[in-house]
């Protein structure tokens, strides 16, 4: 069942990015909308995401795909750049029976660059950020008669993030966002006291995201 679910999810992850890229290419900025074409505008937003994880460490070898969400704050420093800060929560399902799932929380900040000056109905962007993530791994409870799962905590580690997408305005201060985002994470992914030979030290994830943004206009 898990393999079938992973195949279905993998199929959607291949189709949805193509649909997003087609939408981004077809969209045309509307001249003169003048929504956030100045510095000093704040933005609050969030999105739902679905992603895959790959790598040569325990994360990439033991886990596959899953859903998550992200919350962000943004401040427009100029017409073409904005500071952005994120809080992420992502879950990945285990590939075998010895683990249940993995949950990652992350905090990172960086800069979003706009390909055209803000001011139209469609804002295309590219962004880079860096920060730290904290993983939690659930395993079946090994104590007889106990319920629930055991949880172990590999150490926090450094991560980098890059993303691209577009915000399409629905109203004066509201926009829907579509994007493709990726994360590179260091760390072996081993719980304390675990010793495994041959584990790598890097994993990558990719997410398809859809969300909503609210602009605090002055």
C-alpha positions in Angstrom: 0.0 0.0 0.0 2.8 2.4 0.9 4.6 1.7 -2.4 1.4 2.3 -4.3 0.8 5.6 -2.5 4.4 6.6 -3.2 4.0 5.9 -6.9 0.8 7.9 -7.0 2.4 10.8 -5.2 5.4 10.6 -7.4 3.2 10.8 -10.5 1.5 13.9 -9.2 4.9 15.5 -8.3 5.9 15.0 -11.9 2.7 16.5 -13.4 2.1 19.4 -11.1 5.5 21.2 -11.7 4.8 21.0 -15.4 1.4 22.6 -14.9 2.9 25.4 -12.7 5.7 26.1 -15.3 3.1 26.4 -18.1 1.0 28.8 -15.9 4.0 30.9 -15.2 5.0 31.1 -18.8 1.5 32.0 -19.9 0.8 34.6 -17.3 1.4 38.3 -18.2 1.8 41.1 -15.7 -1.0 43.6 -15.7 0.4 47.1 -16.1 -0.4 49.8 -13.6 -1.9 47.7 -10.8 0.5 49.4 -8.4 -0.1 47.1 -5.4 3.4 46.7 -3.9 5.6 48.7 -6.3 7.3 50.4 -3.4 9.5 49.6 -0.4 8.2 49.2 3.1 5.3 46.8 2.4 4.9 43.9 4.8 3.5 40.5 3.9 2.1 37.5 5.9 1.4 34.2 4.3 1.7 30.5 4.2 1.4 27.5 2.0 0.7 23.8 1.9 3.4 21.6 0.3 4.1 18.1 -0.8 7.6 16.8 -1.3 10.2 14.0 -1.8 13.4 13.5 0.0 16.5 11.8 -1.4 20.1 11.5 -0.3 23.0 9.2 0.8 22.3 9.6 4.5 19.7 8.0 6.7 17.1 10.6 5.8 17.3 9.9 2.1 17.6 6.1 2.5 14.8 5.5 5.0 12.1 8.0 4.0 10.2 8.9 0.9 7.5 11.6 0.6 4.9 13.4 2.6 2.9 16.6 3.2 3.8 19.8 5.1 3.2 23.5 5.6 5.2 26.7 5.8 4.5 30.1 7.3 6.4 33.2 6.3 6.9 36.9 6.9 8.2 39.2 4.2 9.4 42.8 4.1 9.9 44.6 0.8 13.2 46.4 0.9 12.9 47.8 -2.6 10.8 47.2 -5.8 12.9 44.1 -6.7 14.0 42.6 -3.4 12.4 41.5 -0.2 13.6 40.0 3.1 11.7 36.8 4.0 11.7 34.6 7.1 10.2 31.1 7.2 8.9 28.5 9.7 8.5 25.1 8.1 6.9 21.8 9.2 7.3 18.8 6.9 6.6 15.1 7.3 8.1 12.2 5.3 6.8 8.6 5.4 9.2 5.7 6.1 10.0 3.3 3.3 10.1 0.2 5.6 8.5 -1.3 8.6 11.2 -0.4 11.2 10.3 3.3 11.2 7.0 5.2 11.1 7.7 8.7 9.8 10.0 11.7 10.2 8.9 15.3 11.0 11.2 18.2 10.3 10.8 21.7 11.7 13.0 24.5 10.2 13.6 28.2 10.6 15.4 30.0 7.8 15.7 33.5 6.3 16.9 35.0 3.1 16.1 37.3 0.2 13.4 37.1 -2.5 14.2 38.6 -5.9 11.5 39.6 -8.3 12.1 39.1 -12.0 10.0 42.2 -12.9 9.3 45.2 -10.7 6.3 44.5 -8.5 3.2 46.3 -9.6 1.3 43.9 -11.8 -1.2 41.2 -11.1 1.5 38.5 -11.4 4.7 38.7 -9.5 7.4 36.1 -10.5 10.1 35.5 -8.0 13.3 33.6 -7.2 14.6 33.3 -3.6 17.5 32.0 -1.5 17.6 31.4 2.2 19.5 29.5 4.9 18.9 28.4 8.4 18.6 25.3 10.6 16.3 22.3 10.8 15.3 19.9 13.7 14.3 16.3 12.8 12.1 13.9 14.9 12.0 10.3 13.9 9.1 8.0 15.0 9.7 4.3 15.5 7.3 1.5 16.5 7.3 1.2 20.3 9.6 -1.7 21.3 8.3 -2.0 24.9 5.8 -4.8 25.2 2.4 -3.6 26.4 3.1 0.0 25.5 1.1 2.1 23.0 2.2 4.8 20.7 5.7 5.2 19.2 9.2 5.8 20.3 10.6 9.2 19.2 14.3 9.9 18.6 16.0 13.2 17.8 19.0 13.4 15.4 20.9 16.6 16.0 19.9 19.9 14.5 21.9 20.8 11.4 22.3 23.5 8.7 20.1 23.8 5.6 19.9 25.9 2.5 16.8 26.6 0.5 16.0 27.9 -3.0 12.6 28.4 -4.7 10.9 29.9 -7.7 7.3 30.7 -8.4 4.6 33.3 -8.9 2.1 35.2 -6.8 -1.2 36.0 -8.6 -3.4 38.7 -7.1 -7.0 37.9 -6.4 -7.8 41.3 -4.7 -6.0 44.5 -3.7 -4.1 42.9 -0.8 -4.5 39.1 -1.4 -2.6 36.8 -3.7 -2.4 33.1 -4.3 1.1 31.6 -4.6 2.4 28.7 -6.7 6.0 27.5 -6.5 8.7 24.9 -6.7 11.1 24.8 -3.7 14.1 22.7 -2.8 16.2 22.2 0.4 19.7 20.9 0.9 20.4 19.5 4.4 23.6 18.4 6.1 23.7 15.7 8.7 23.8 11.9 8.8 20.3 11.6 10.1 21.3 9.2 12.9 19.7 9.2 16.3 22.0 9.5 19.4 24.1 6.3 20.0 23.4 5.0 16.5 26.5 3.9 14.6 26.2 2.9 11.0 28.9 2.6 8.4 28.7 4.1 5.0 26.1 6.8 5.8 26.5 10.0 3.8 26.1 13.5 5.2 23.7 15.2 2.8 20.1 15.0 1.6 17.9 17.1 -0.7 14.1 17.6 -0.8 11.8 19.1 -3.4 8.4 20.5 -2.8 5.4 21.6 -4.8 3.7 24.4 -2.9 0.4 26.4 -3.1 -0.5 29.1 -0.6 -2.0 32.4 0.2 -0.4 35.8 0.9 -1.8 38.9 2.6 -0.1 42.3 2.0 -0.3 45.0 4.7 -0.5 48.0 2.4 0.4 51.5 3.6 
